[in-house]
């Protein structure tokens, strides 16, 4: 004879409500269930960006292969850098049937908040080999200074 545990389903179980809430929260944060391209910060239509800091400047590299400088627009306002662009598709490419396409086309916009130590007045940009390099010098007050200490 087996002993069977009896459970009265009519009784309120507060822990069951907590388990249901936890399951719902886990469902919303489960990234594997989201379809591709559904995220707010999904990068399918914008190029990747690297931001580096050296002693005297900030360097921003943006990969935009196949684009010309006429198709790119840079602007700085209130310590915010905006990179806009339009990657066009050739008429020949539109007629072809793609089996897989990982490169993006169309317009994109990337916006970066600049640190307070960046000096937007001295900004320089260069497009070479499909990489847009933006150099932002640091303000003179933000550059560390070496001070020698004299011992008497």
C-alpha positions as CSV (number, residue, x, y, z in Angstrom):
1,X,0.0,0.0,0.0
2,X,1.3,3.4,-1.0
3,X,0.9,6.6,1.0
4,X,-0.5,9.4,-1.2
5,X,-0.1,13.0,0.0
6,X,-3.5,14.8,0.0
7,X,-3.7,18.4,-1.1
8,X,-6.8,20.4,-0.7
9,X,-7.0,22.6,-3.8
10,X,-9.6,24.8,-2.2
11,X,-7.1,26.3,0.3
12,X,-5.3,29.5,-0.7
13,X,-1.5,29.0,-1.2
14,X,0.4,32.4,-1.2
15,X,3.5,30.7,-2.4
16,X,1.7,29.5,-5.5
17,X,1.0,33.1,-6.4
18,X,4.6,34.0,-5.9
19,X,5.7,31.1,-8.2
20,X,3.3,32.3,-10.8
21,X,4.7,35.8,-10.6
22,X,8.2,34.5,-10.8
23,X,7.3,32.5,-13.9
24,X,5.9,35.6,-15.6
25,X,8.9,37.7,-14.8
26,X,11.2,34.9,-16.1
27,X,9.1,34.8,-19.3
28,X,9.6,38.5,-20.0
29,X,13.4,38.4,-19.3
30,X,14.0,35.2,-21.3
31,X,16.0,36.5,-24.3
32,X,16.0,33.2,-26.1
33,X,12.2,33.5,-26.7
34,X,12.4,37.0,-28.4
35,X,12.3,37.0,-32.2
36,X,15.3,38.4,-34.0
37,X,15.1,42.1,-34.6
38,X,12.5,42.9,-31.9
39,X,14.7,44.7,-29.4
40,X,14.7,48.5,-28.9
41,X,18.5,48.5,-29.0
42,X,18.8,45.9,-31.8
43,X,21.8,46.6,-34.0
44,X,20.6,45.2,-37.3
45,X,20.2,48.6,-38.9
46,X,23.2,50.4,-37.4
47,X,26.9,49.9,-37.6
48,X,29.0,48.8,-34.6
49,X,30.9,51.5,-32.6
50,X,34.1,51.3,-30.5
51,X,34.9,54.1,-28.0
52,X,38.5,54.4,-26.8
53,X,40.2,56.8,-24.4
54,X,43.8,57.7,-24.5
55,X,45.8,60.3,-22.4
56,X,44.9,63.3,-24.5
57,X,41.8,62.3,-26.6
58,X,38.8,60.1,-27.1
59,X,38.6,58.0,-30.3
60,X,35.4,56.7,-31.7
61,X,35.6,54.1,-34.5
62,X,32.5,53.3,-36.5
63,X,32.5,50.4,-39.1
64,X,30.6,51.6,-42.2
65,X,32.0,49.6,-45.2
66,X,30.9,50.6,-48.6
67,X,29.8,54.1,-47.7
68,X,31.1,57.4,-49.0
69,X,31.7,60.5,-47.0
70,X,28.8,62.3,-48.7
71,X,26.5,59.7,-47.2
72,X,27.6,60.4,-43.6
73,X,26.6,63.3,-41.3
74,X,28.2,64.1,-38.0
75,X,26.8,66.6,-35.5
76,X,27.6,67.6,-31.9
77,X,25.1,69.4,-29.7
78,X,25.1,69.7,-25.9
79,X,27.9,67.1,-25.4
80,X,26.0,64.6,-27.7
81,X,27.6,63.2,-30.8
82,X,25.2,62.0,-33.5
83,X,26.3,59.9,-36.5
84,X,23.8,59.6,-39.3
85,X,24.1,57.9,-42.6
86,X,22.4,56.4,-45.6
87,X,23.7,53.1,-47.1
88,X,22.3,52.7,-50.5
89,X,21.6,49.5,-52.5
90,X,22.6,49.4,-56.1
91,X,19.9,48.7,-58.7
92,X,21.8,45.5,-59.6
93,X,21.6,44.2,-56.1
94,X,17.9,44.7,-55.8
95,X,17.3,42.4,-58.8
96,X,19.4,39.6,-57.3
97,X,17.9,37.0,-55.0
98,X,19.7,36.8,-51.7
99,X,19.8,33.6,-49.7
100,X,21.5,35.2,-46.8
101,X,22.2,38.9,-46.2
102,X,23.9,40.1,-43.0
103,X,24.9,43.5,-44.2
104,X,22.5,46.3,-43.5
105,X,21.2,48.9,-46.0
106,X,19.1,52.0,-45.5
107,X,19.4,54.9,-43.0
108,X,20.9,54.6,-39.6
109,X,21.6,56.9,-36.6
110,X,23.9,56.4,-33.6
111,X,23.9,58.8,-30.7
112,X,26.6,58.9,-28.0
113,X,26.8,61.1,-24.9
114,X,30.2,62.6,-24.6
115,X,32.0,62.9,-21.3
116,X,32.3,66.4,-19.8
117,X,36.0,66.3,-20.3
118,X,35.7,66.1,-24.1
119,X,36.2,69.2,-26.1
120,X,33.7,69.2,-29.1
121,X,35.4,72.3,-30.6
122,X,38.4,70.3,-31.7
123,X,36.6,67.3,-33.2
124,X,38.1,65.7,-36.3
125,X,36.7,62.9,-38.5
126,X,38.3,60.7,-41.1
127,X,36.8,57.9,-43.3
128,X,39.4,55.3,-44.4
129,X,38.9,51.7,-45.5
130,X,35.3,51.6,-44.3
131,X,36.0,52.9,-40.8
132,X,34.9,56.3,-39.6
133,X,37.4,57.6,-37.0
134,X,36.3,60.5,-34.9
135,X,38.9,62.1,-32.6
136,X,37.8,64.3,-29.7
137,X,40.5,66.0,-27.8
138,X,40.2,66.3,-24.0
139,X,39.8,69.7,-22.4
140,X,43.1,71.1,-21.1
141,X,41.8,71.0,-17.6
142,X,41.1,67.2,-17.9
143,X,44.5,66.2,-19.2
144,X,46.6,64.9,-16.2
145,X,49.7,66.9,-15.5
146,X,53.0,65.5,-14.2
147,X,54.2,67.6,-11.2
148,X,57.7,67.1,-10.0
149,X,58.3,67.3,-6.3
150,X,61.4,69.0,-5.0
151,X,62.9,67.6,-1.8
152,X,65.0,70.0,0.4
